[in-house]
Amino acid sequence: MLDWLYDYGLFFAQVATVVIAIAVVVALIARQKASAQHHGGKLMVLDRGEHFRRRRESLEAARLGPVLGAKARKQWAKLDKRKAKEDKKRTPEGGDSVSWVIDFNGDLRASATPALTEQVSSLLLAAREGDEVVVRLESGGGLVHAYGLAAAQLDRLREAKLKLTICVDKVAASGGYMMACCADRLIAAPFAVVGSIGVVAQVPNVHRLLKKHDIDVEVLTAGKHKRTLTILGENTEEGRAKFVEDLIDTHALFKAYVGARRPGLAIDEVADGDIWYGSEAVERGLIDEVGTSEAYLQRRAEEGKVFELRFKPTRSLAQRLGRQSARAIERGVERAIERLVQLGWERR
């Protein structure tokens, strides 16, 4: 009897586990479908001017002490209520110009581009003439086509006649600089890495290793230049020459893109793939001003309103249920490559 009860209890526990697992999957699918109605994510807005003001009030209250600080806080609260009443009386068409702040932290694949696209599209719906868009940009570059698309999103702001200011605190190199040069005003910190207007490609080849072990690889193509260099097959001088020719053509497009957006830049003097720090870049015309993003935003908050946009994308069901280990490995490889690139800059 006891054995039967034990077996029954074990069977019941297994069934309950399966039912709970199915319920969790169904709940995730339902949540995924519901979140899809929000166009793939949520756009959040932070009042940076309010953030700076409250920070200042906290420090001033601390300086005054407990008693005077409490009185000061009451006075500030009254001013806040008065300001809120005045804001209600304003017409929708009225008000001061606004600085909208968005972030772009780039990796090799410029994977932040979808979020950037959503933010740009939203701004084009709400921004008014005279508004400014401030992009805090950090990227060491990556795939040409990926950064070409990201830069094209910033060009949409220029085409809409919105003032575009880009701030670089650490690095805007290669594809990162392709994006940065879209700005009407480009600001970089004194030791921010800027430039690297060049193109690089590396293709490993294990043909000799395979040949040593009597392994043949057939590379079949329809089209003379469908595959110029391969990883497994034997590369030819003709293929190498074509590959280099493609790199040169891409470099020429890169130079033309930068030159069109910064016409005062002596592009041939700075397009050799070299990099400069911010304090050097301003002398060569690669940037317009030396400074940090926080200093610029604090200055803008004293002159008008500053709102920071953050786009939180909705994660897919596949991302919720798995693929995290694969992404962790991929991120590790990308970080290792980016670190090697950074070490190359530091040794110059």
N, C-alpha and C positions, 0 to 999 in steps of 0.2 A: 504493500500500500504506500509506504513511504517512498519507494523507488518510483512508483507511478506519479505521485505528487511532485517529486523532484523533476521528473521528465516533463511533466505538464507545465511546471513553473518555468523551466528552461525554454520550452517551446513558446510559451506566452511571452517571455522576455524577448525572444528573437523576433516574433511577430510584431511586438510593440516597437522594437527598434526600426524594423522596416517601415512601419506605418509612419513613425515620426520622421524618418529620413525622407519619405515621399512627401509628407506635409511641408517639410522645410523647402524642398525643391519647388513644389507648387507655389508656396508663398513667395519665393524668390522670383519665380516667373511672373506672378501677378504684380509684384512690386516693380519688376522690370518694365512690364507693359504700361503700368501707371506712370512711371517716370518718363517713358518715351513721349508722353504727351507734353512734356516740358521742353521739347526740342533739344534733348540730349544734355541738359545741364541747367545750372542755376547761376544767375548773374547777381553778384552781391556788390553793394556800393558802400564805401566807408568815407565819411566826411573827415578829410585830413585836417582841414582848418579847425574843426571842433576838437580833434585830437590834440593839435598843438596848443589850443587855448586851454583845455583842461589840464594839460601837462604844466603849462605856465602857472595856472591858478593854484595847483597843488603845491608847487615850489614856493610861490609867494605866500600861501597860507602857512607853510612850514616856517618860513622866515619870520612871519609876524608872531608866531606862537599860538598856543591853544585858544586864548580868549579873543585876541584881535583877529586871528585866522578864522574863527567861527563867524565873527561879525562880517568879515570880508566875504565869506562864502554866501551869507544871506544876501548881501548886496549884489553879488554876481548872479544869484538865482533870480532876483527881481529884474535885473537887466536881461536875463535870458527870456523871461516871460514877456517883457516889453518887446524884445526883438521878434519873438514868435508871433505877437499880434501884428507887428509891422509887416512881417513876411506874408501873413494871411491877406493883407490888404493889397498886396502886389498883384498885378495882372499876370496871367501866364506868359504873356509876351515880354513882360518887363524883367528887371533884374540885371545883375552884373554878369559879365562874361565869366566863363568857368574853365578851369584847367582839369581835364580828365586824365587820370594816371592809370596806365596799364603796364604789366610786367611781361617780359619775354626772357626766359632762361633756356638757352638753346643747348641741345646735345648734337651728336653727329647726324641724326636724322631729322633735326628740327621738329621734334615730336610735339612741341608746344604750339605749332602752327594752327591746328583746329581751334584751340582756345582763343588764339589771337584773332582768327577769322570771325569767331562769334562776337568778340568784343568790338572789333572794327565795325561789323555790320550793325551792332546795337548803337554804337556812337553815331553812325551815319543817319540813323533814324531820329536821334534825340539832340545831337549837337546843333548849335546855332552859329550863325556868322559871328566871328570874333572869338569863338571858343578856341582853346588850345588843347592838344593831345600830347601828353608827356609819356614817353615810353622809356622805362628803365630796362636797358638791354644788357644782357650778359651772354656772350657766346664766343667760342673759339672756332666756330665754323663747322663744316661737315659736307654732306652731299650737295652737289651743285643744284640739282633740280629741286631739292627740298628747301634750300635757302632762297632759291629764286622765287618760289611760291610765297614764302614768308615775306620777302621784300615786296612782292606784288601787293600784299595786303596793306602794307604801309603806304604804297603808292596810291591806294584808293583814298587815303586821307588827304594826300596832296591834291589829288584830282577834285576832291570835294571842297577845296579852298580852305581847309582847316589848317591852322598853324601847327606844325609838327616839331616838337622838341624831343630829342633823344639824349638820354643821360647814360653814360657808361662808367661804372664804378670800378670794374675789374678788367674786363676784356671784351673787345669787339674786333675780332680778327677774321680774315678770310670771309666766309659767308656771313659772319657777324658784322663785318664792316660793310658788306654788300647791303645789309639792312640799315646800318647806321647812316650811310650816306644819303638815305632818303629824307633825312631831317632837313627842315628849314634852319634849325639851329642845333648843332651837335656839341655836347658838353662831355668832357671826360675828366676823371680824377687824375691828379698829378702822375701817379704810377700805374694808371690803367694801360693795358696793352692794346694798341690800335694798329691797324694796317693789315699786313700779310696779304696784299693783293696779288695773289698767284694761284696756281692750280697744281695739285699733286695727285698722283695715283700710284698705288703699289699693288702688284699682282704676283703672288707667290707661284712658283712652278715646281712641280715634283716629277717632271717627266723623266729625268735621269734616274731618280730613285725607282720609279716603276720599271724603267728599261733594265735596270740592274737585276730586277727580280722577274724578268721575262714577262712583264705585263704590258700589253698593247692597249692603247687608247685611240679610238677613231673619233675624230671631230668632223662631223658632216654638216655642211652649211649650204644654203641656197642664197647666193649673194656674195660677191667677192669680199666685202668688208663686214660680213655679218659677225664674225668673230676674229678680231685681230690678234689678241693675246689670250692664251688659255692657261688654266691651272694644271691640267693633266696632260695635254698634248704638247707636241714639240713646237716652240715658237720660231717664227721666221724673221729675217731681217726686214722683209716687206711688211709683215704684221707690226713689228716694232715701229717702223717709220710711220705707218698709218696711225698708230696709237699716239705717238708724239705729235703728229699733225693735228689730231683731234684735241689734244691738250692745248696746243698753241691757239687753235680756233676758240676754245673755251676761254682762254686767258684774254684774248682780244675782245670777246663779248663782255667779260668782266670789266676790263678797262673802259670800254665804251659806256657801260652802265654807270660806273662811278663818275666818269668824266661828264656825262650828261647831267648828273645831279649835283656835282660840285665843279662848275665850269671854271672857277678860279684856280683849281688844283693843277699843278704840273704833273699830269698823270704818268708820263713816261719816266719821271724821276723817282716816283714812289711805288711803281707797280712791278717791282722786281721780287716780290715775296717777302721783303723785309718788314720788321715791326718797329714801332716806336712807342715810347711812353707818352702819356698825355702832355707833359710839359714840353716834350720835343715835337709832338704831333701838331700842336697849335702853331708852331713856327713854320711848319711845312704846309699848312693849310688843310691838313686832314681833319681837324676839328676847329670849332669856332671859339671855344672858351674852356678854361681849366676850372674844374669845380666838381663837387659831389652832387648826387641826386637829392640827398636830404637837405643840403644847403639851398639848392634851387627851389625845392618844394616849400621850404619854410619861408623863403622870400616871396614866392607866389601866393602863399596863404595870407600874407600881410597885405597883399594887393587885391585879392579877390577870393573866390571860392575854389577849393581844391577837393575833388572827389576821386577816390581810388576805386577802380573796378577790379573785381576778382571773379573769374569764371570757374565754377566747380562742375566739371563734366560728370555725367552719370556713368557709372561703371557698368559694363555689360555683364550679362549673366555668366559668360565664360570667364570673365575676370574675377567674378565673385566665387565661382566654384573651383577655379584652378588657374593654371598657367603662371602662377606666381614664382615658382622655382625657375621656369624658363626665363622669365623677365629678370629675375635676380642675377642669373648667369649673364644675360645679355647686358644688363647695366654694369656688371663687374668688368666685362670686356671693354665696354665703351669708356668707362672711367679709367681703365688701365691705358687705353690708347690716348685719351685726352691728357692723362698725367704725363705720358711720354712726350706729347707735343709741348706741354707746359715746361717740362724739363729742358727741352730744346730752346725755348725762349729764355729761360733763366740762365742758360750757359752763354748766351750771346753777350 
